[in-house]
Amino acid sequence: MEVENKIIVVTGAASGIGRALAQRFAANGAKKVICSDLNLEGAQAVAAEIDGVAIATNVGVEEDIKALVEQVETEVGPIDIFCSNAGILTLGGVDASNDDWQKIWDINVMSQVWAARHVIPRMVERGGGYLLNTASAAGLLNQVGAAPYGVSKHASVGLAEWLAMSHGDDGIGVSVLCPQAVRSEMTRGHEESVAALDGLLEPEDVADACIEAIRTGTFLVLPHPQVLDYIRMKTADYDRWLGGMRKLNRQFGGKLD
């Protein structure tokens, strides 16, 4: 799908990958980009740069996502592309609090479930649409020092796979973004982390990879190409791969940084 003349929603648009996506969509001729974020002031700043629309949304609440979809469809027009990009990082293992586990589950996973729930029926009725869900290389591999993050991102990838196989025949395109470390608020202070071993990408480069994936209908978006090799090593010999991950865990002290 071409992004030109499309109405596009981006959650988590106030900074990082979300901001870069909004800017790149606008630069590539999108009809209107809706910049959605819990940080309304930040979303408004991005929207002002690109003649977009800013909407405050707490993606961890289904009613907020439902309201976002309804507001855009009523006041702007039919959503062609919905980018479920907002996400958070939670460190720790199984000892992380239940509240932390629930919060990251709602934001990293359920927000994408809710977006699909409320936008796909509209897209199907119109004959098609596109979903771009931001996951992480941690959703394909895992994340040293951050069990809630690794688990939630695995679920995000699984959801994207299910949406693609269940709604592809309905005209719904799906891409899932799985980068390693990207320069953003999430990685601030973790520039030397295990996730950054293959380099820290700029958000603009990641956004360009997403636009190309949407244009070509490519499911898996890997801005760090090394991730594909890691996936192949994992599936070729799971035990050997786990041994390598234990080595990384020892090297980084069981912590992200």
N, C-alpha and C positions, 0 to 999 in steps of 0.2 A: 504494500500500500504506500502510495506517495503521501507525504505530509502536506503538500501544497493544497491550500484551500480547505483544510480540515479543521474541525473544532476539536481541540485537544485539552484534556485535563491532566495536570501533573500534581500529585500530592507530594508534600515535602519540598515545595518549590522555593522556599525562602533562601536556601543555601545549598552548597555542595552539588551533587549530581542533579538534584531537582532543579536548581537554578540554571545549571548548564543546559539541561534538557529544554526548559522553557525558552531560553535564549536561542538555542539552535533551531528549535521548531519555528520560532518567529522568523529567524534569518532565512529559513528554507521555505517561507511563504505560507505558513499556517494561516488559516482564516482568523482564528482567535485562539489564544492560549489562556487557559484558566489556571492561575497560580494559587494552589490550595496549600494551606499550612496552618498549624496551630499558632505559629508566629505571624499574626496578621500584618504587623508592621513590615516584617521582612518580605512577606508575599506582596504587599502593596508596592514596595520598592522595586521588586523584580517586574511586576506588572507595569509599573510606570515606565520602565526602560523599553518595554516591547509592545506597548499599547495593548496590554492584556487585561484580564479581570482577576482581581484578588478576592478570595473567599476563605474565611476562617473555618478550619475543619479540624476536629479531633478525630483522627482516623481510628482511634481505639474505641469509638462509640458508633455502633451501627446506625443510629438515628442521624448522626452527623453526616455519614457517607450518603445515606438515603436522601437527606436534605440537599447535599451537594449536587447529586445527580439531578434531582428534581429542579433545583434552582437553575442549573446550567441549561437543562432541556427547555425550561420555560422562558428564561430571560435571554439566553444566548442562541441556542439552537441545538440540534441533535449532536450528541457526542460521537465522534468518529473514532477517536483513540483515547483510551483511558490508561494513564500511567500510574500504577500503584507503586510509588517510589518511597514513600515515607517509611522510616525504620529506625530502630534504636539498637544500641549495644548494651548488653548486660554481662558483666564479668562474673566469674565464680563457677562452681560445679553444682552438684546436686544439692549442696548445702545452701545455695541461694534461696532467699525467702520465697514462700508461695506467692506473695504479692509481686515480687520481681518476675517470677516465672509467668504469672498471669498477665502482667503488663506487657511483657515482650511478646507473648503469644497473641494477645489482642492486636498489637500494633504491627508486628511482622507477618502474621499469618491471617488472623480473622479480618483485618482491614481489607485484605485481598479477596477473601471469601465474600465479604459484604459488597465490595465494589462489583464483583462478578454477578452476585445475586441481583443487584439493582440495575446494572447497565446491560447485561447480556440480553435479557428479554426484549429490551428496546432495540438493541442492535439487530437481533434476529428478525424482528418484525420489519425492520427497514432493509433487510437483505445483507447485513454484514457489519463488521467493525473490527477493532483491533485492541488487544490488551498487551501492555508492556508491564511486567511485574519485576520489580527489583528484588533479587535474592542476594546471593553472594557465592564466591567460590567455596565458602564454608558450607553451603548447601549441597555441594557436590563432594567435598572432601570432609572437613570438619574444622573446628577452631580450638587450638590450644588455649587453655585458660578461660574459656567462655562457653560452658555447656548450654546455657539458655539461648545464646546466639546461634551456635552450631545446630542445635535441635530445631529451632524455629526456622532457620534458613533451609534446612532439609525439607521441612514441611512446605515451605514456600515453593521450592522446586517441584515437589510432588503435586501440589495444587496446580501449578502451571501445566505440568504434563497432563493431568486429568482434564483440565479445561481444553487443551489442544486436541486431545483424542476424542473428547465428548462433544465438542462444539465446532470442530473444523468443518464438518459437513454442513453446518449452519451458516458458514461464511465468516466465522470468527477466527481471526488470526491471533496467535499468541507468541510472544517472545519473553524469555526470562533472562534477566541480566545477572551474570555471575562473575563480577570482578574480584580481584584481590584488593589490596589497599588502594584507596583513592583519596586524594587530598580533600579533606572535608572536616567539619566539626567532629565527626565520629572518630576520625583518626588523629585529631590534634593531641599531641602528647604521646602518640604511639607510632611515631615515624620510624622507629627502629624495631618495630615489633616483628613477630614471625610472619604476619600477614604481608609485611612490606619487603620480604626477602627478594622478591622478583621486581622490586621497584614500586614507587608510589606514583600512580597515574594522576594526571590532571582531569578534573571533572569534564572539561570540554572534549577531551579525547574519548572519554567514555560515552558522552552524549552523541558524538559522531558515529561511534560504533552502533549505538542503539538505532539511530536514524537509518543507517545502512541495513540493519537487520529488519526493520519494519518494511523498508522498500523491497527487500528480497524475500520476506516471509521466513526468515531464519529463526528457528526456535531458540537455540542456545547462543547467547551473546557472551563472548569471552574476550574482553579487552586485553587481558593477560593471556597470550596464546599458550604459555607454559601449562596452564590449567588443563588443557586437553591431554597433554602427556601424563599429568598426574592422575587424571581419571583412568587413562588406559593402564597405568601401572597398578592402580587400585584394583581394577577388575581383573587384571591378569594374575595377580597373586595377592589376595586380600591380607594374608598373614604377614607377608613381607612388607606390605604397605603399612600395616599397623605397627610393625617393628620400627619403621622409619618415623612414624608419627610419635611413637614413644621416645625416640631419640630427640625429636624436636621438643617434646614435653620436658625432657630432662634438661635440654639446653636452655630453655626459656623459663625453667623453674615452675612449670605448670601455670604460668601467667601469660596473659596476652603480651605484655611488654617485658 
